[in-house]
């Protein structure tokens, strides 16, 4: 399986691949479920190799570690999935 950092780099730097609509699905520990967010709404600092920021419906900013990303969708199709922890 490709590491999430490599997939995000491909989305960023490959114009043909990255021009699609991407969605990240991350594990929310409070809600105990996968929460999906459009990649365009996530703030990814290229210098931060550990997490990204996302704002929820109530306007609260969440700092989400990359290891909690469980799924990535491209144009609605699942293209990447991390196995659930035991």
Backbone as XML, in Angstrom:
<?xml version="1.0"?>
<chain id="A" units="angstrom">
  <residue number="1" name="UNK">
    <atom name="N" x="0.842" y="-1.180" z="0.000"/>
    <atom name="CA" x="0.000" y="0.000" z="0.000"/>
    <atom name="C" x="0.890" y="1.248" z="0.000"/>
  </residue>
  <residue number="2" name="UNK">
    <atom name="N" x="0.517" y="2.198" z="-0.814"/>
    <atom name="CA" x="1.244" y="3.464" z="-0.898"/>
    <atom name="C" x="1.011" y="4.263" z="0.398"/>
  </residue>
  <residue number="3" name="UNK">
    <atom name="N" x="2.054" y="4.825" z="0.993"/>
    <atom name="CA" x="1.865" y="5.677" z="2.168"/>
    <atom name="C" x="1.016" y="6.908" z="1.814"/>
  </residue>
  <residue number="4" name="UNK">
    <atom name="N" x="0.257" y="7.394" z="2.777"/>
    <atom name="CA" x="-0.632" y="8.541" z="2.538"/>
    <atom name="C" x="0.149" y="9.762" z="2.059"/>
  </residue>
  <residue number="5" name="UNK">
    <atom name="N" x="1.358" y="9.960" z="2.555"/>
    <atom name="CA" x="2.156" y="11.118" z="2.118"/>
    <atom name="C" x="2.472" y="11.046" z="0.624"/>
  </residue>
  <residue number="6" name="UNK">
    <atom name="N" x="2.751" y="9.845" z="0.124"/>
    <atom name="CA" x="3.039" y="9.697" z="-1.301"/>
    <atom name="C" x="1.801" y="9.971" z="-2.145"/>
  </residue>
  <residue number="7" name="UNK">
    <atom name="N" x="0.648" y="9.488" z="-1.688"/>
    <atom name="CA" x="-0.586" y="9.745" z="-2.423"/>
    <atom name="C" x="-0.907" y="11.236" z="-2.448"/>
  </residue>
  <residue number="8" name="UNK">
    <atom name="N" x="-0.774" y="11.913" z="-1.323"/>
    <atom name="CA" x="-1.040" y="13.348" z="-1.281"/>
    <atom name="C" x="-0.054" y="14.126" z="-2.154"/>
  </residue>
  <residue number="9" name="UNK">
    <atom name="N" x="1.190" y="13.684" z="-2.217"/>
    <atom name="CA" x="2.172" y="14.327" z="-3.103"/>
    <atom name="C" x="1.782" y="14.136" z="-4.562"/>
  </residue>
  <residue number="10" name="UNK">
    <atom name="N" x="1.314" y="12.946" z="-4.907"/>
    <atom name="CA" x="0.888" y="12.710" z="-6.290"/>
    <atom name="C" x="-0.299" y="13.597" z="-6.641"/>
  </residue>
  <residue number="11" name="UNK">
    <atom name="N" x="-1.243" y="13.710" z="-5.722"/>
    <atom name="CA" x="-2.399" y="14.576" z="-5.966"/>
    <atom name="C" x="-1.935" y="16.016" z="-6.193"/>
  </residue>
  <residue number="12" name="UNK">
    <atom name="N" x="-0.974" y="16.440" z="-5.401"/>
    <atom name="CA" x="-0.481" y="17.825" z="-5.488"/>
    <atom name="C" x="0.330" y="18.089" z="-6.755"/>
  </residue>
  <residue number="13" name="UNK">
    <atom name="N" x="1.173" y="17.134" z="-7.157"/>
    <atom name="CA" x="2.138" y="17.405" z="-8.220"/>
    <atom name="C" x="1.817" y="16.786" z="-9.570"/>
  </residue>
  <residue number="14" name="UNK">
    <atom name="N" x="0.878" y="15.858" z="-9.659"/>
    <atom name="CA" x="0.520" y="15.232" z="-10.936"/>
    <atom name="C" x="-0.753" y="15.916" z="-11.452"/>
  </residue>
  <residue number="15" name="UNK">
    <atom name="N" x="-0.619" y="16.830" z="-12.401"/>
    <atom name="CA" x="-1.781" y="17.605" z="-12.851"/>
    <atom name="C" x="-2.927" y="16.750" z="-13.384"/>
  </residue>
  <residue number="16" name="UNK">
    <atom name="N" x="-2.630" y="15.708" z="-14.124"/>
    <atom name="CA" x="-3.687" y="14.869" z="-14.682"/>
    <atom name="C" x="-4.438" y="14.119" z="-13.574"/>
  </residue>
  <residue number="17" name="UNK">
    <atom name="N" x="-3.712" y="13.575" z="-12.634"/>
    <atom name="CA" x="-4.318" y="12.822" z="-11.537"/>
    <atom name="C" x="-4.972" y="13.759" z="-10.521"/>
  </residue>
  <residue number="18" name="UNK">
    <atom name="N" x="-4.295" y="14.839" z="-10.195"/>
    <atom name="CA" x="-4.741" y="15.736" z="-9.136"/>
    <atom name="C" x="-5.879" y="16.667" z="-9.499"/>
  </residue>
  <residue number="19" name="UNK">
    <atom name="N" x="-6.284" y="16.701" z="-10.765"/>
    <atom name="CA" x="-7.375" y="17.595" z="-11.164"/>
    <atom name="C" x="-8.749" y="17.053" z="-10.784"/>
  </residue>
  <residue number="20" name="UNK">
    <atom name="N" x="-8.806" y="15.859" z="-10.230"/>
    <atom name="CA" x="-10.074" y="15.233" z="-9.847"/>
    <atom name="C" x="-10.567" y="15.789" z="-8.504"/>
  </residue>
  <residue number="21" name="UNK">
    <atom name="N" x="-11.732" y="15.328" z="-8.095"/>
    <atom name="CA" x="-12.339" y="15.714" z="-6.820"/>
    <atom name="C" x="-11.973" y="14.651" z="-5.783"/>
  </residue>
  <residue number="22" name="UNK">
    <atom name="N" x="-11.226" y="15.039" z="-4.743"/>
    <atom name="CA" x="-10.766" y="14.099" z="-3.724"/>
    <atom name="C" x="-11.459" y="14.335" z="-2.389"/>
  </residue>
  <residue number="23" name="UNK">
    <atom name="N" x="-11.686" y="13.251" z="-1.670"/>
    <atom name="CA" x="-12.275" y="13.289" z="-0.339"/>
    <atom name="C" x="-11.436" y="12.425" z="0.585"/>
  </residue>
  <residue number="24" name="UNK">
    <atom name="N" x="-11.148" y="12.955" z="1.784"/>
    <atom name="CA" x="-10.424" y="12.193" z="2.799"/>
    <atom name="C" x="-11.424" y="11.666" z="3.825"/>
  </residue>
  <residue number="25" name="UNK">
    <atom name="N" x="-11.232" y="10.434" z="4.238"/>
    <atom name="CA" x="-12.018" y="9.860" z="5.320"/>
    <atom name="C" x="-11.075" y="9.592" z="6.478"/>
  </residue>
  <residue number="26" name="UNK">
    <atom name="N" x="-11.307" y="10.265" z="7.612"/>
    <atom name="CA" x="-10.420" y="10.071" z="8.767"/>
    <atom name="C" x="-11.217" y="9.582" z="9.963"/>
  </residue>
  <residue number="27" name="UNK">
    <atom name="N" x="-10.535" y="8.855" z="10.844"/>
    <atom name="CA" x="-11.165" y="8.321" z="12.044"/>
    <atom name="C" x="-11.285" y="9.417" z="13.089"/>
  </residue>
  <residue number="28" name="UNK">
    <atom name="N" x="-12.512" y="9.703" z="13.497"/>
    <atom name="CA" x="-12.766" y="10.682" z="14.550"/>
    <atom name="C" x="-12.928" y="9.920" z="15.852"/>
  </residue>
  <residue number="29" name="UNK">
    <atom name="N" x="-12.015" y="10.149" z="16.784"/>
    <atom name="CA" x="-12.018" y="9.409" z="18.050"/>
    <atom name="C" x="-13.207" y="9.758" z="18.930"/>
  </residue>
  <residue number="30" name="UNK">
    <atom name="N" x="-13.697" y="10.987" z="18.845"/>
    <atom name="CA" x="-14.833" y="11.392" z="19.669"/>
    <atom name="C" x="-16.125" y="10.771" z="19.142"/>
  </residue>
  <residue number="31" name="UNK">
    <atom name="N" x="-16.330" y="10.870" z="17.839"/>
    <atom name="CA" x="-17.545" y="10.327" z="17.231"/>
    <atom name="C" x="-17.451" y="8.820" z="16.992"/>
  </residue>
  <residue number="32" name="UNK">
    <atom name="N" x="-16.241" y="8.288" z="17.087"/>
    <atom name="CA" x="-15.967" y="6.865" z="16.855"/>
    <atom name="C" x="-16.512" y="6.392" z="15.509"/>
  </residue>
  <residue number="33" name="UNK">
    <atom name="N" x="-16.161" y="7.153" z="14.481"/>
    <atom name="CA" x="-16.555" y="6.810" z="13.113"/>
    <atom name="C" x="-15.641" y="7.529" z="12.136"/>
  </residue>
  <residue number="34" name="UNK">
    <atom name="N" x="-15.712" y="7.121" z="10.883"/>
    <atom name="CA" x="-14.954" y="7.797" z="9.831"/>
    <atom name="C" x="-15.734" y="9.030" z="9.385"/>
  </residue>
  <residue number="35" name="UNK">
    <atom name="N" x="-15.063" y="10.159" z="9.400"/>
    <atom name="CA" x="-15.633" y="11.427" z="8.956"/>
    <atom name="C" x="-14.995" y="11.751" z="7.615"/>
  </residue>
  <residue number="36" name="UNK">
    <atom name="N" x="-15.805" y="12.142" z="6.638"/>
    <atom name="CA" x="-15.261" y="12.493" z="5.330"/>
    <atom name="C" x="-15.262" y="14.008" z="5.153"/>
  </residue>
  <residue number="37" name="UNK">
    <atom name="N" x="-14.236" y="14.483" z="4.490"/>
    <atom name="CA" x="-14.086" y="15.913" z="4.227"/>
    <atom name="C" x="-13.451" y="16.069" z="2.841"/>
  </residue>
  <residue number="38" name="UNK">
    <atom name="N" x="-13.972" y="16.998" z="2.031"/>
    <atom name="CA" x="-13.336" y="17.248" z="0.744"/>
    <atom name="C" x="-11.889" y="17.710" z="0.957"/>
  </residue>
  <residue number="39" name="UNK">
    <atom name="N" x="-11.000" y="17.178" z="0.169"/>
    <atom name="CA" x="-9.589" y="17.539" z="0.299"/>
    <atom name="C" x="-9.388" y="19.043" z="0.146"/>
  </residue>
  <residue number="40" name="UNK">
    <atom name="N" x="-10.159" y="19.676" z="-0.709"/>
    <atom name="CA" x="-10.012" y="21.124" z="-0.918"/>
    <atom name="C" x="-10.338" y="21.916" z="0.347"/>
  </residue>
  <residue number="41" name="UNK">
    <atom name="N" x="-11.054" y="21.314" z="1.312"/>
    <atom name="CA" x="-11.383" y="21.991" z="2.570"/>
    <atom name="C" x="-10.359" y="21.707" z="3.668"/>
  </residue>
  <residue number="42" name="UNK">
    <atom name="N" x="-9.439" y="20.796" z="3.410"/>
    <atom name="CA" x="-8.380" y="20.481" z="4.379"/>
    <atom name="C" x="-7.205" y="21.422" z="4.145"/>
  </residue>
  <residue number="43" name="UNK">
    <atom name="N" x="-6.602" y="21.861" z="5.234"/>
    <atom name="CA" x="-5.413" y="22.705" z="5.144"/>
    <atom name="C" x="-4.204" y="21.828" z="5.453"/>
  </residue>
  <residue number="44" name="UNK">
    <atom name="N" x="-3.369" y="21.642" z="4.425"/>
    <atom name="CA" x="-2.187" y="20.793" z="4.578"/>
    <atom name="C" x="-0.951" y="21.675" z="4.429"/>
  </residue>
  <residue number="45" name="UNK">
    <atom name="N" x="-0.205" y="21.783" z="5.516"/>
    <atom name="CA" x="1.042" y="22.547" z="5.507"/>
    <atom name="C" x="2.143" y="21.615" z="5.000"/>
  </residue>
  <residue number="46" name="UNK">
    <atom name="N" x="2.789" y="21.938" z="3.868"/>
    <atom name="CA" x="3.831" y="21.063" z="3.328"/>
    <atom name="C" x="4.978" y="20.796" z="4.306"/>
  </residue>
  <residue number="47" name="UNK">
    <atom name="N" x="5.156" y="21.676" z="5.289"/>
    <atom name="CA" x="6.222" y="21.489" z="6.272"/>
    <atom name="C" x="5.801" y="20.569" z="7.429"/>
  </residue>
  <residue number="48" name="UNK">
    <atom name="N" x="4.504" y="20.348" z="7.579"/>
    <atom name="CA" x="3.993" y="19.487" z="8.656"/>
    <atom name="C" x="3.761" y="18.097" z="8.084"/>
  </residue>
  <residue number="49" name="UNK">
    <atom name="N" x="4.613" y="17.171" z="8.430"/>
    <atom name="CA" x="4.525" y="15.812" z="7.895"/>
    <atom name="C" x="3.703" y="14.894" z="8.786"/>
  </residue>
  <residue number="50" name="UNK">
    <atom name="N" x="2.997" y="15.471" z="9.768"/>
    <atom name="CA" x="2.286" y="14.650" z="10.736"/>
    <atom name="C" x="0.777" y="14.848" z="10.752"/>
  </residue>
  <residue number="51" name="UNK">
    <atom name="N" x="0.274" y="16.010" z="10.300"/>
    <atom name="CA" x="-1.152" y="16.272" z="10.446"/>
    <atom name="C" x="-1.634" y="17.339" z="9.460"/>
  </residue>
  <residue number="52" name="UNK">
    <atom name="N" x="-2.955" y="17.456" z="9.370"/>
    <atom name="CA" x="-3.591" y="18.514" z="8.598"/>
    <atom name="C" x="-4.715" y="19.096" z="9.447"/>
  </residue>
  <residue number="53" name="UNK">
    <atom name="N" x="-5.225" y="20.250" z="9.037"/>
    <atom name="CA" x="-6.310" y="20.906" z="9.758"/>
    <atom name="C" x="-7.578" y="20.868" z="8.923"/>
  </residue>
  <residue number="54" name="UNK">
    <atom name="N" x="-8.704" y="20.739" z="9.620"/>
    <atom name="CA" x="-10.006" y="20.761" z="8.967"/>
    <atom name="C" x="-10.986" y="21.451" z="9.914"/>
  </residue>
  <residue number="55" name="UNK">
    <atom name="N" x="-11.908" y="22.210" z="9.342"/>
    <atom name="CA" x="-12.916" y="22.918" z="10.121"/>
    <atom name="C" x="-14.234" y="22.157" z="9.998"/>
  </residue>
  <residue number="56" name="UNK">
    <atom name="N" x="-14.867" y="21.860" z="11.159"/>
    <atom name="CA" x="-16.136" y="21.123" z="11.132"/>
    <atom name="C" x="-17.314" y="22.068" z="10.893"/>
  </residue>
  <residue number="57" name="UNK">
    <atom name="N" x="-18.523" y="21.528" z="10.880"/>
    <atom name="CA" x="-19.726" y="22.310" z="10.596"/>
    <atom name="C" x="-19.989" y="23.406" z="11.627"/>
  </residue>
  <residue number="58" name="UNK">
    <atom name="N" x="-19.469" y="23.227" z="12.836"/>
    <atom name="CA" x="-19.655" y="24.225" z="13.889"/>
    <atom name="C" x="-18.541" y="25.282" z="13.893"/>
  </residue>
  <residue number="59" name="UNK">
    <atom name="N" x="-17.601" y="25.178" z="12.958"/>
    <atom name="CA" x="-16.513" y="26.137" z="12.865"/>
    <atom name="C" x="-15.306" y="25.804" z="13.718"/>
  </residue>
  <residue number="60" name="UNK">
    <atom name="N" x="-15.304" y="24.625" z="14.329"/>
    <atom name="CA" x="-14.177" y="24.212" z="15.170"/>
    <atom name="C" x="-13.076" y="23.602" z="14.305"/>
  </residue>
  <residue number="61" name="UNK">
    <atom name="N" x="-11.833" y="24.023" z="14.562"/>
    <atom name="CA" x="-10.687" y="23.504" z="13.814"/>
    <atom name="C" x="-10.199" y="22.222" z="14.488"/>
  </residue>
  <residue number="62" name="UNK">
    <atom name="N" x="-9.992" y="21.187" z="13.676"/>
    <atom name="CA" x="-9.462" y="19.913" z="14.166"/>
    <atom name="C" x="-8.099" y="19.685" z="13.528"/>
  </residue>
  <residue number="63" name="UNK">
    <atom name="N" x="-7.122" y="19.330" z="14.337"/>
    <atom name="CA" x="-5.771" y="18.990" z="13.885"/>
    <atom name="C" x="-5.737" y="17.466" z="13.787"/>
  </residue>
  <residue number="64" name="UNK">
    <atom name="N" x="-5.774" y="16.938" z="12.577"/>
    <atom name="CA" x="-5.927" y="15.500" z="12.346"/>
    <atom name="C" x="-4.594" y="14.890" z="11.934"/>
  </residue>
  <residue number="65" name="UNK">
    <atom name="N" x="-4.062" y="13.952" z="12.724"/>
    <atom name="CA" x="-2.827" y="13.272" z="12.334"/>
    <atom name="C" x="-3.051" y="12.417" z="11.077"/>
  </residue>
  <residue number="66" name="UNK">
    <atom name="N" x="-2.061" y="12.381" z="10.215"/>
    <atom name="CA" x="-2.183" y="11.595" z="8.980"/>
    <atom name="C" x="-2.434" y="10.115" z="9.256"/>
  </residue>
  <residue number="67" name="UNK">
    <atom name="N" x="-1.973" y="9.606" z="10.398"/>
    <atom name="CA" x="-2.185" y="8.182" z="10.660"/>
    <atom name="C" x="-3.659" y="7.858" z="10.912"/>
  </residue>
  <residue number="68" name="UNK">
    <atom name="N" x="-4.503" y="8.879" z="11.106"/>
    <atom name="CA" x="-5.933" y="8.636" z="11.278"/>
    <atom name="C" x="-6.705" y="8.661" z="9.958"/>
  </residue>
  <residue number="69" name="UNK">
    <atom name="N" x="-6.034" y="9.015" z="8.859"/>
    <atom name="CA" x="-6.691" y="8.954" z="7.553"/>
    <atom name="C" x="-6.887" y="7.478" z="7.214"/>
  </residue>
  <residue number="70" name="UNK">
    <atom name="N" x="-8.117" y="7.095" z="6.948"/>
    <atom name="CA" x="-8.456" y="5.697" z="6.667"/>
    <atom name="C" x="-8.813" y="5.457" z="5.212"/>
  </residue>
  <residue number="71" name="UNK">
    <atom name="N" x="-9.323" y="6.502" z="4.524"/>
    <atom name="CA" x="-9.787" y="6.324" z="3.154"/>
    <atom name="C" x="-9.518" y="7.582" z="2.335"/>
  </residue>
  <residue number="72" name="UNK">
    <atom name="N" x="-9.326" y="7.384" z="1.040"/>
    <atom name="CA" x="-9.237" y="8.491" z="0.093"/>
    <atom name="C" x="-10.097" y="8.116" z="-1.106"/>
  </residue>
  <residue number="73" name="UNK">
    <atom name="N" x="-10.963" y="9.048" z="-1.494"/>
    <atom name="CA" x="-11.841" y="8.853" z="-2.645"/>
    <atom name="C" x="-11.439" y="9.820" z="-3.744"/>
  </residue>
  <residue number="74" name="UNK">
    <atom name="N" x="-11.496" y="9.334" z="-4.985"/>
    <atom name="CA" x="-11.240" y="10.176" z="-6.160"/>
    <atom name="C" x="-12.495" y="10.128" z="-7.009"/>
  </residue>
  <residue number="75" name="UNK">
    <atom name="N" x="-13.122" y="11.276" z="-7.202"/>
    <atom name="CA" x="-14.389" y="11.349" z="-7.935"/>
    <atom name="C" x="-15.407" y="10.339" z="-7.400"/>
  </residue>
  <residue number="76" name="UNK">
    <atom name="N" x="-15.447" y="10.189" z="-6.081"/>
    <atom name="CA" x="-16.426" y="9.317" z="-5.434"/>
    <atom name="C" x="-16.053" y="7.851" z="-5.369"/>
  </residue>
  <residue number="77" name="UNK">
    <atom name="N" x="-14.928" y="7.469" z="-5.956"/>
    <atom name="CA" x="-14.491" y="6.070" z="-5.963"/>
    <atom name="C" x="-13.354" y="5.890" z="-4.960"/>
  </residue>
  <residue number="78" name="UNK">
    <atom name="N" x="-13.476" y="4.885" z="-4.125"/>
    <atom name="CA" x="-12.426" y="4.584" z="-3.135"/>
    <atom name="C" x="-11.158" y="4.155" z="-3.870"/>
  </residue>
  <residue number="79" name="UNK">
    <atom name="N" x="-10.057" y="4.900" z="-3.657"/>
    <atom name="CA" x="-8.802" y="4.559" z="-4.333"/>
    <atom name="C" x="-7.717" y="4.161" z="-3.352"/>
  </residue>
  <residue number="80" name="UNK">
    <atom name="N" x="-7.923" y="4.423" z="-2.057"/>
    <atom name="CA" x="-6.904" y="4.121" z="-1.052"/>
    <atom name="C" x="-7.614" y="3.851" z="0.268"/>
  </residue>
  <residue number="81" name="UNK">
    <atom name="N" x="-7.169" y="2.801" z="0.963"/>
    <atom name="CA" x="-7.766" y="2.483" z="2.246"/>
    <atom name="C" x="-6.734" y="1.865" z="3.157"/>
  </residue>
  <residue number="82" name="UNK">
    <atom name="N" x="-6.684" y="2.376" z="4.374"/>
    <atom name="CA" x="-5.792" y="1.834" z="5.397"/>
    <atom name="C" x="-6.598" y="0.814" z="6.198"/>
  </residue>
  <residue number="83" name="UNK">
    <atom name="N" x="-6.016" y="-0.335" z="6.491"/>
    <atom name="CA" x="-6.744" y="-1.310" z="7.302"/>
    <atom name="C" x="-7.068" y="-0.737" z="8.683"/>
  </residue>
  <residue number="84" name="UNK">
    <atom name="N" x="-8.234" y="-1.098" z="9.198"/>
    <atom name="CA" x="-8.635" y="-0.651" z="10.532"/>
    <atom name="C" x="-7.718" y="-1.281" z="11.577"/>
  </residue>
  <residue number="85" name="UNK">
    <atom name="N" x="-7.399" y="-0.528" z="12.632"/>
    <atom name="CA" x="-6.561" y="-1.113" z="13.682"/>
    <atom name="C" x="-7.296" y="-2.247" z="14.387"/>
  </residue>
  <residue number="86" name="UNK">
    <atom name="N" x="-6.538" y="-3.207" z="14.917"/>
    <atom name="CA" x="-7.189" y="-4.353" z="15.586"/>
    <atom name="C" x="-7.913" y="-3.951" z="16.847"/>
  </residue>
</chain>
